[in-house]
């Protein structure tokens, strides 16, 4: 699955490396400005979901271990946390991913996110110092449930 994350900086994912990062991110949790959630299956951390406040709502970021892709864990955990965000009064979520990261795009769409814009994105440079540029999509989800009212004729 590396092809879908080729634009991200590779991280070591063994337990000795991941546990201190999780502890650091968990320590940064305060209020609703920065929220980090480890996703666990039994005793194993299989991914994480993070929310960070932005000008137009909260941006969501996530990563799941490739051994657990395609099994519904990401969708299930996202749905639970989206409900939790509603309970907290969060009104809008955004998420960014590479347009050709089809599993991530499919996940966001299945959660109700809609593509709101595309952009050229670069996070890192290659070994020769050239920017690694890709087409990114920004997806949005309104958490405020709207109700339609109809006017009755006089």
Protein Blocks (a to p, Z undefined) as FASTA:
>chain_A
ZZmmmmpccddfbfklmmmmmmmmmmmggcjlbccddddehjbcfbdcdddddfkbccdd
ddddfklgonlmmmmmmmmmmmmmmmnopabdcddddfklmklmmmmmmnopacfbdcdd
dfbdcfkopacddddddddddfbdcdddddddZZ
